[in-house]
Amino acid sequence: MSTDAIEVVAALIRDEAGRYLITRRRKGTHLEGLWEFPGGKREADETLEQCLGRELSEELGAVFTVGERVETVRWAYPEKAVVLHFFRCRVAAGTIAPQEGQLMEWVAPAHLRRFDFPAADAALLARLEG
């Protein structure tokens, strides 16, 4: 495994009912089939916030405001190491609609662990539940 960790950003988006938006990783991607908070890999010329805004627009079609960073997790999978940055986000303009054929769900915090997430998300899921 490379010692260079991949920087990844993810959005904690809540609706009026307090549910979180999660999406399912598409076939052919790392950790395919698992659920995640939407986001993606940071490009070399982007800040974390710019990356998350771009990724959310590409994946969900709306424009988002990126808020405070909630948590940063470092995790080593057998095939790669990642540093995940989770930010609170909200819709600034437009309507959320999956743009890449991915499944999408709004889930109450108490029900998040009913979905299969990557191991790196475990501590955050426990925190969001409480």
N, C-alpha and C positions, 0 to 999 in steps of 0.2 A: 504494500500500500504506500502511496506517495505521502510524504510528510506535509505537503501543501494542502491545507484544508480548503474546501470550497465554501465560499460565503453564500448563505442563502437567507432570504428574508421571507417572512410570512405575516399575514394579516389576521388580526382578531377583529372581525366585523360582527357587530351585534345588531339585531333588529329591535323594533319597539317592544317586543315581548321578551327581550333579553336573551334570545337564542343566538348561537354562533353559526356563522356560515362555514361549512366545510365542503371540500370537493374531493372526488376520488381520483387517484393517480391513474393515468391512462395506460393502456397496454403498450408495452415497448419502452416504458420509462423505468428508471431506477425505483424500486419498491412498488411496482405496478400493482394496482388493485387496492392498495391501502388508502385510507382517508387522511386528509391533511387540511391545514389551514392554507388558503390560497397564497401563492407567492412564487418565488423562483430564484434563480442564480444571479448574483451580482456580476455585471460586466466591469471591466477594469476602470473605465472612465466614469462610473456612476457612484454617487453616494448611496448609502443603504436606502434612504428615503426615496431618492429618484428611481432606484431599481424597483422598489415595491410599487410605486405609482405606475410605472411602465408595465410591470408584470400583471398587476390587477386590471389595468385597462385592456391588455391583450387577452387575458383569460376570461374576464367578466363583463367587458364592454362599457362599463361606467367609468367615471372619473372619481378618484378617491382622494381624500385628505389623509395624509399619514400623520398620526399623532405620536404619543409617547412610546418609547421602547419599554416593553413589559418584562422581557426576559431574554437572555442570551444563553444558548446551550451549545456546548462542544460535544461532538459525538463521533466515534469511530466505528464505521461499519467495516466488514471484512474487505470490501472493495474500494472504500473511500472514506475520508474524514470530512466532516462538515461542521461549520459554525452557523447555527440558526439564530437569527435575530427576529423576535416576535414584536410587532408594533400594533397598537390600537389604531384602527382605521374606520372612516365613515364615508359614505357616498357624498360627493360634492355636487355631482351632476350626472344625469342619465339614470338608466335602470339596469340592475344587475341581471345578466343573462349569460349562461355559459357560451363561450365563443369557440371552444375547442372540442365540443362533443363530450365534455366531462360531466359526470353525475355531480349533482349539487344538492345539499340538504341544509336546512336550518334546524339546529339541534339545541335543546335546553342544556345548560351546563351539567345538570345531574345525569344526563343521558349520553354525554360524550363518549364515555368508556364502553358503550355498547357497540361502538364502531372500531374497526381495526386500524389503528394509527401506527406510524413508525415508532420504534422503541425510543428514539430521541425525544419524542413528545410526551413521554409518560409523566415527568415531573410537572410540566405545565398543565397537563390535563387534570392532575390531582389538585393543583392550585386553583384552577378555574371552577372545579366542582364545589369547592368550599367557599 
